[in-house]
Amino acid sequence: MPFFIFILGLVIGSFLNAVIFRLKKNEQFIKGRSKCLFCKKELKPRDLIPVVSFIFLKGRCRFCQKRISWQYPLLELATGLIFLIGYFYYPAAGQPFNYLAYLIFSCFLIVIFTYDLKYYLILDKVSLTALLVAFLANFLLGRDPLNLLLGAVLVAGFFLSQFLISKGKWIGGGDIRLGLVMGAMLGWPLVLVALFLAYIIGAIIGLWLIVLKKKAWGSQLPFGTFLAATTWLSLWWGERLMNWYLNFLSF
């Protein structure tokens, strides 16, 4: 079963790659055949096997020999690992429906993470759909809707205050809507863990990029990428982090 779950994750990761590409092109991602980004040749099924095709084709298009981005195999592998991590955590605890919600939330977060990392943009069609799905899924799982609403409003309100004070220089409108998604997925107070981690990780990576002279002070960073990553971390590790922190304070 773990092997099957990992393979399923690879396949879903391949689909998410197609979703990200077609969102950028404003194309439907349900219909249509996959094509090479460069020569526009339709790809054969043997060219679309997750990870395996990339290895056998040596990272190049079969037809035009242009290099294929490492995003494709890396995202597929990451999705497979995310599916596997959730499988060992949720079904082992007798929570199959929580696992299903985790998989759905993770897929949205992967798309948000990758799209913001590449294009510095969080699409409303993704975040607002994720918001509705997260509220509905957690409601069906028995979560208190007021708790979810509290988490969503407080984090989005925190981002909105930064947006208004800085006149949009510190944070974008997409981050505000992502704050709603975070609250709907995690609820209160778990969403604080994701928020805290995002600022810590973002600061560390930002300073590292400045040291490497990849960025300068005041340069823009894809903050939605950090928020998506720490929201995923908090889905399965947030309670343990929060308990550790509270125990540390009491000590």
N, C-alpha and C positions, 0 to 999 in steps of 0.2 A: 504493500500500500504506500509506504513512503516514496518508493521509486515512481509509482504511478502519479502521486501528488506532485513530485518534482517535475515530471514530464508535462503534466497538465499546466504547471506554472510556466514552463518554457513556451508552451503553445500560446497561453494567454499573453505572455510577454511579447511574443511575435505580433499578436493582434494589437496590443497597446502601442507598439512601434508604428503600425499602420495608422492607428487612430491619431497619434501625434503628428505624423506626416500629413495626413489628410485634413486635420484641423487647420494646419498652417496654410494649406492650399484651398481651404474652404470647400472641400469635397466630401461626399458621403463616404463613410467608412464601412458601411454594411455591404454596399454593392461595389462592383468594379474589380478588375484584376490588378494585382500588384505589378508595378513597372520599375525599371531602372530609373534612378533620379536623373541620369545624364543622357543616355541614348533613348530612353522612353520605350525600350523593348519590353514586351510582356514577359514576366518571369515565369518559368516552369515550376511545377510542384517540387522538383528536386532542388531548385534554387531557394526554396522557402523553408527548408527544414531548420528549425531553430538551432543556432550555434553550429551544428554539423555542417550546413551549407557554407557558412562563413569560413570554417576551417578548410574544407576541401577546395573552395574557390580562392583560398589564400587572401581573403579580404578584398577581392576584386569582382567586378561584374563579369559574367561569363561572356558577354557580347562585346562590350567596349573596353574592358579591362581597367575602367576607372576604379579608384579605391572606394570601398564601402566603409561608412563610418563605424567606428568601434561602438557607437551607441547601441547598435542593433544586438550584437551578442551579449554585451554587458547588461543591457536592460532585460534581456531574456533570462540570463543567469540570475540576476537580482530577483526577478519575479519568481523564478523557480525556488530560490532560497527562502523568499518571504512566504511562499505557500507552505514550504516544508517546516519552517519555524512555527507557523501557526498551527500546523497539524500536530506537532509534538506538544504544543501548549494547550490548545482548546479541547480536541477530542480526548486527550489524556485526562482532562479534568471533567469529562462527561458533558461538554458544552458544544455540541455540533452546530447549533444555530448561531451561537456566538462566533464560531469559526467561520461560518458562511458570511456573517456581517463583516468580520475581520478581512476576509478576502475581497469583498466588494469595496470596503473603505480603502484597502491597500491599493486596489487598481486605480481608484480616483487619485489617490495621493501620488502614485507613480507618474501618472500623466501630468499632474500639477508640478511635481518635482522636476521632471525632465523638460517640460515646455518652458517653465520659468528659467531654468538653467540655460537653455539654448536661446530663448528669445526675450528674456526679461519681461515676461507678460503672463498674467494669470487670466485665462479666458472666463468670462461670465457664464458661458454655456456649460463649462465644466464645473465651476465652483457652485453655481446655483443648483445644478442638477445634483451634485454631491450633497448639498445642504438638504434638499428635500429627501433624498435617499437615506441620509444619516438620521434625520429626525424620525422617518417612518420606521426604519430598521430598529432603532433603539426603543422606540415606542412599542413595537411588536415584541421586543425582548423584555419588556416590563420596566424599562427605565422611566424615571419620573420626568415627564415633559417639562415641568418647571425647572428642574435641575439642569436639563439640557439648554433650555432657554436662557437661564441665568449665565451659564458658561459662555454661550454664544454672544449674548448682548454685552457682557462685561469685556470680553476680549475685543470684539468689534468696536466697542465704545472706546477702549484704550487706543486702538489703532486710529480711530476717527479723530480723537483729540490730537494725536501726533500729526495727522494729516492737516488739520485746521491750523495748528500752531505754526507748522513749517510751510504752510501753503503748498503742500504736496511735494516738498523737497526730501523729507525724511522717509516717507512711506507712500505707497500708491493705493489707489482705490481698490485694486484687486486684492491687496493684503487685508483690507477691511472686510471684504466678503469672505476671504479665506478664514478670517477670524471667526465668522459665523459658522463656517464648516467645522473648524476645530472644536468649538463649543458643542455643536450638535453631535460630533463623533465621540467626544470624551466626557462632556458634562463637567459640572463643578464639583470639587476643585481640581480635578485631574488635568484640566486644560492649562492650569497654571504651570504644571510640570513641563508641558510642551513649550509653553511660552518662555519660561526661564531657560530651558535648554537651547532654544533657538537663538536667544541673545548671546548666551555664552559661546556656543559653537560658531555663530556668525562673527563674533568679535575675534575669536582665536584664528579663524580662517582669514578674516580680513587683515589682521596684523601680519599673518604669515605671508599673504600675497604682497603686502606693502614691503616687507623685508626682502622678498624675492624680486621686488620692483615690477611685479605684474599689475599692481594697482597703485594709485596714489591716494593721499588723504582726500576724502570727499568723493571718491569714485563710487559709482553705483554697484551694489551687490544684489543678486537675485534673492531677496529675503524670503520670498515664497518657497524657494527650494529648501531653506533651513526649516521653515515652519512645517512644510510637508513631511520632511524627514523626522523631525522631533514629534510630530503628531503620530506618525507610525510607531516610533519607539515607545510612546506613551500608551499606545493601544494594548501592548502586552507587557510592558515593563514599568509603566508609570506608577502603579500602586506601590510596587516595591521601592522605587526611588523615593516616592513621597514618604512612605513609612520609615525608610532609612534616614531621611532628612529630619523627620519629626523626632525619631529616637535619638539622633545626634544632638538636636537642640535640648532635649530633656536631659541628656547625659551631662 
